[in-house]
Amino acid sequence: MASKHTLSREEQPQRWPLPPRRRPDLADFSRASLIAYLQTAPLDEVDISDPMYWETDTNSIYFKRLRDEAPVHFTTHNSDRHRGFWSVTRWADIMAVDTNHNVYSSDAHLGGITLFDMDQDFIMPMFIAMDPPKHDVQRKAVNPIVSGPNLASFEGLIRERTREVLDGLPRGEAFDWVDRVSIELTSRMLATLFDFPQEHRRKLTYWSDVSTSDAEIPGNPQKEERQAILMGMLQEFTLLWNQRVNEPPKGDLVSMLAHNPATRDMPPMEFMGNLVLLIVGGNDTTRNSTTGGVYEFSKNPGEWAKLRANPALVESAVSEIIRYQTPLAHMRRTALEDTILGGQRIRKGDKVVMWYSSGNRDERAIENPDAFIIDRPRARQHMSFGFGIHRCVGNRLAELQLKILWEEILARFESIEVLEEPERVPSAFVKGYKSMMVRLPA
């Protein structure tokens, strides 16, 4: 069904047909060369959506320049990767977009919530990629999963599993923290939320990775393969749906969707979209903050000593980890009308990308933002969960999981040695880690 916001050909922005801007081939640059390039290159020459800047962790250099020189900046389209977009990099401007759904739409039929448009032949509506009123009623259908009583009931289970995973780690030898801890803990929790078979929980991680992967990265699934994998996911969850819909309502996400009047008649692609949303949302924030916290403490031993001396700082430390990591680097909107933002004219139909990873380092909103400070005043003042009607529905659950993790780490390990730079995800959306080798004291 076409969206009510679908743009006619006449309404589409005149920028879209512009030829791609010629950019240098940076594939063979060293990290130091990339840093030097980002410090001096013309702003219009850089396409910050290139996964290379995220895999090398150099993107923050360019964002600092944008915040200072061009806080609302248009990047012309680059071959088939995108059709051009506005980068919004300051805290105040991001807030202005994120809290104004009347002007800036999340509608999947306009492209959705990521910089790269959804495939027009494979649109997956999901409530984060909807505008009110449909967004509101679908989000409400799954809200009970993270209610106060539910979180309280999860706490014992999360702690038991965290202890089991940490106690099973090898001592005095190298292992991959991402695989043994970050993925293991998040996949167990995801399987619980969906009442999905625990023995198959790693499928959830796989589907999350596939749904957010960039087809231009060698080794990632191409368009047709990605669609086939996600259709397989839909088939498995449809079997669960058919079971749950014929049973009394239960407390898992599939049962909630199957029994709620707002979602029980969803078409298959909408069910798939909401599955992807809930799987990615339940996976990436916790998984990548779990790894990012260990990495940042290894780079800031004074903060680790501070936490060991005062474990009561755990909750504040968790917020600082989430801010510093910013597990999802951006969210995108589409302008529904001509408007002005940061002194720039945004045209109806333009892509507007809110770079949360930049807003979380904006000196105008956060004092000394490039420092990792676990007892920072107002530590929960960050935008990793977004703002407005689309604020992350599972933020309290993510914080609870991370709080328990660090309490249990403090009870066991004097240190966690990071042996080498982590391997990062080559993605301008998921700001995360593929692997990180560590060693615990013998």
N, C-alpha and C positions, 0 to 999 in steps of 0.2 A: 504494500500500500504506500502511495506517495505521501511524503510528509507535508504538512500544511505550510512548512517554511521552504519547500523546494523552490529554487531560483529558476526563472525562465532564462533563456539564452540571452535576452536583452539585458537582464539584470546582472549577469555574471561580470565580475571585475575585468576591466580592460587589461590588467596586468598579466592575466593568465597566458595569453599567446606570446609574450615576450620571449625572445631567444635566450637560451641559457647563458649566464655569464661565464666567461672563460676563467678557470681557476687553475692554479699550478698543481702538478701532480706531486702530492706529498707522501705517497705510499712508502717511499724509501727513506723518509726523514727519520732521524733519531728523535728521541723525546726532547733532548736539549734543543735540537733544530726546530722542532715544532713550537717549543716555548718561545724561542727567539722570533719565529715567524708570527705567532699570535701577538707578540708584543709590538710588532712594527707594521704588519700588513694593513692595507686599507680595510676598513670595516666592511665595505661592500664586497670585498674579495673572499671573505671567510663564510663558509656554510657550516654553521655550528651543528647542524643535524648530522654531519658526517660521523659515523661511528668511531673513526680513528681518534677523534678528540676525547672520546669517552673511554675507549680502551686504554689510552695513554694517560688518562686523568689530567688533561691539560685544558679542559674547557673553561675552568674558572678564570683563567687569564683573560680570555676574550670577554667573558661576562663582566668582569671588573671594568674593562674598557667601555662596554656598552652602557653600564650603569652611569659612568662618568660622562660619556660623550654623546650617546644616542640611546637613551633608555627605552624608547619605543622605535624599533628599527626594522625596516623591511629588507628581507633577504629574497633576491630574485630566484626564479625557479631553476633547478639544477637537473637537467636531463629528465629522467623518469622518476627521480626520487620524490619530488614534490613540486607543486605549482606556485611556490612563493608563499611567504608567511611573515607576519609581524612577530618580532621577539619583544616580549615585555619583561623587563629585568629588574625593575625597582619594586620594593615592597608595596608602596602605596598604589602604584599602577596595577600590580597584580591583584591587589585587594579590590580595586575598582572594577576589574573584569570579573573576578570570581564571585562577587556578590551581586552582579547585575545580570540575571538570566533573561531579563526582558530584552536586552540589547545583544547579549553574547550567548549564543545557543550551543548546546551540547548534542543536538539531534544527530543520530547516526546517519540519517539520510542526507545530511549536509557534510558528512565526513567523519563525525564522531569526536572523540576526545583526545586523539593523538595527532601528532603533526602529519602523519601519513594517512590519507583518506582510506576509509574502508573500501574494499573491493565492491564495485557497484553490483556485481553478480553474486556477492556473498555478504550482504549486510546483516550484521548481528545486532539488532536492537537490544539494549540493556539499560537498566534504569539510570545508570550514570550517564548514558548517552541519550537521555530523553529530557524534555523540558516539562514543567508542570502543565497540566495536573497529573499526567500519567506517571511521571517520575515519582511524585509524592506517594501515590497509592502503592506502587510496586516496592518502593523502598520500605514503606511501612510494613509490608508483608514479611520482611526478613528482620526487622528491628528486634523482635523478641530474642533472637539468638544471642544478642549482646546486651540484654537487659541486666540490671544489677543482680537479681537473683541468679540468673544463668551464669554470670561471671563468677559469682561466689561458689556456685556448684562446680565450675571448671577448675578452680584454684588447686584443689587437692590433686586432681588428675594431672594437671600441668606440672606440679611439683614432683609428683611420683615419677613421671616420665623423664623430667629433666635430670633428676638424680640418677635414674637408670642409665641414661645416655652418658652423662659425665663420668659415672663410675666405671663405665665400660671402655673409656679411652685409654690408649696405651701410654705408659710413662717412659720418658727418656728416649723416645724414637719419633721420627717425623710422621705426621699424618695430615690429611686434608681436612681442615676445620669446616669448610663449606659442606663437604659430603657427610662427615661423621656427626656434625652437630647441627649446623644451620638447616640443611635440608631434612635431616632426620626428625628434628623437633617440629618443624613447620608441617611436614607431610603427615606426621601423626595427628597433629591438631586439625589439619584440613580434613582428614578422613573422619575424625570425630564429628566435626561440624556437619558433614554431609551424611554421616552414618554410612560411609563408604568402606568396603572391606579393607581392614588394616594391612592385610598381606599384599594388597595391590596399591598401597598408598603412593608409591613412587610414580605411578601413572599421573597422579594429580600434579606433581612437580613437572613432569614431562609436558603435560598439556599446557600448563602455565608458561613454560619456556617457549613452546611452539607458538602459542597465541600471541606472544609479544616479540617474536623473532623477526629479524630483518632479512628478507629474501635475498638481498644483495650481498650478504656476508657468506663467503665460501663455507660450505658444509651445512648451512641452514636449509630447512625445507623450502622449496620453491612454491609458488602460489598454489598449483594444483595439488602438490603433496600436502601442503599445510591444510588446505580445505578438506582433503581426505582424512587426515588425522583428526581434525576437529569433528568431522561427521562421525568418525568412530567413537569419539568421546560422547557425542550426542546419543548414539545408539546405546551405549552402556548406561547412561543416566536415564534414558527413556525406560529401560527395564526397571530401574529403581523407582522411577516415577509411577509406573504402572503398579508396582507393588504397594507403594505408600498411599496412592490415591484410593486403594481399596481397603486400607487399614484405618483404624482410628488415628486422628492427628497426633503426631509426635513432635519432639523438640528439635529435629534436624532440619537443615535448610531445604532438602528436597520435599519433605513432608509439608513444610510451611508453604512452599510455592504451590504444591499440588492441591492444598486445601483452602488457600486464601481466595476469596472471590475475585480479587484484583489480578491474580496470576494463574488461576487454575485452567483458564482457557487460552493460555499463551500459544501462539503458533510455534512450531519447532525451532525456527531460527531465533525467535525471541527467548525461548528457553535456553538455547545454546549461548546466546549473548549474556544472559544473566549468570549462567554457569561460569563462563569465562571471567566475567567481572568478579564473582565471588571467589573463584579459585586464585586469580591473580592478586586480588585484594588480600586474601588470607595468606598468600605465599610471600610476596615480594617485600612488603614492609618488614615483617619479622625476620625473614631469612637474611636479607641483606643488612639489616641493622645488627643482627646477631654477629655477623662477620665484621661489619664496620666498627663495632665497638671494640672488638679484640684488636683490630688493626690500629685504631686511634690510641688506645691505651698503650700499645707498644711504641708508638711515636711520641707519647707524652707520659713518660714514667712518673713525673711529678703528680699527675692527676691520678694515676693508679695508686700511688702511695697515699694520696689524699683519701681515696675511697677505702683503702684497706684500714686506714686510721679511723675513719668515720663511716661505717656501713650505712648509717642513716641517710647518706647522700645518694643511695641507689636510685630512688625515684627521679631526683634531679638529673642524675647521670644518664638515665634512660632517655629523658627528654633531649638532653644535649647530644646523645648518640644519634637519635632520630633526626634532629636538626642538621647535624654535621653530615650525616650520610645522605639525607634526602633520597629515600629509596626509589621514588618515582620522580624523575627529573623535571617533568613538565606535564601540564594538561593543556588541551587546546579547546578553543571555542570558535564559532563562526559568527561574524557580525550579521545581525538581522536587518540592520539599517545603517545608513551613513552616520558616523559619529566622530567625535574628537577625543583622542586619548593621548595624554602626555604631549599635547601640542601638535600631534599628527592626525591627519584626516584618514580615518578608517572607512573603507567603502563597504557597502552591503555585499556580503559574500566572502569577504576577506578572512583568511585564517589568522587567528590571534593566539599566539602560544605564550602561556604563562610559565616562565622558567622558575619553578619553585627552588631549584638548586641555586639560582642567582638571588632570589628574594631572601633566602636564608643566609646570604652573605652580604646583605645590604647594610652598609654602615649608617645609613640614615634611619634605620629602624632598630638595629641590634648593635650594641657597643662591642667593639673588638671582635667582629664576627668570624674572622679567620682563625681565631684561637679556639681550641677545644678546652672548655672550662666547665667542669661537672657541677660546680656550685654556683653557676651563673644565676644572677637575679632574674626572676621571671623566665625560668628555663623552658616553660611550656609555650612561650611566645615564639612559635615557629610555624612555617606553612607547609610542612611535609604532609599534613593530612588535608590540606586545602581549607577553603572557607565557604560559607554560604550553604545553599541547599545540597551541594554535592560533597560536603565534608565527609571524610572517610567514615563509613558506618562502623567499622571494626577497630577504631583507634584505641578504645579502652582495652580491648582484648589484646591487641598488639603490645600495649604498654605493660599489661599484666604478665604476658609471657616473658618479656624482656626483664622485667623486675625480678621475677622468680629465677630466671637464668643467672642473673648477676649475683643474687643472694646465694645461690648454690655454688657458683664459681668461687666467690669469696670464702665460702666454707671449706673449699677443697684445695685450691691452687694458690701458691704464693706468686706465681707468674705464669704467663703463657707467652712463649717465645715465638715470634713470627720470624720464620727462617729466610724468607725472600719476599720481594714485592708480589702481592696477589695478582692473579690473572683476572682482569675485569671484563664485564660483559660489554661487547661492542654495540652499544645501543644508546641513543639519545633519549630513550623513554625509561627503561629500567636501569637505574644507576646501581649496579650490583657487581657481584663477584662470581666467577666460574670456579675458582679454587684458591686456597690460601694454605700453604704448608706451615705447620706450627709444631712445637715440641713442648711437652709438659715436663717439669722437673722429675727426675727419676725418683 
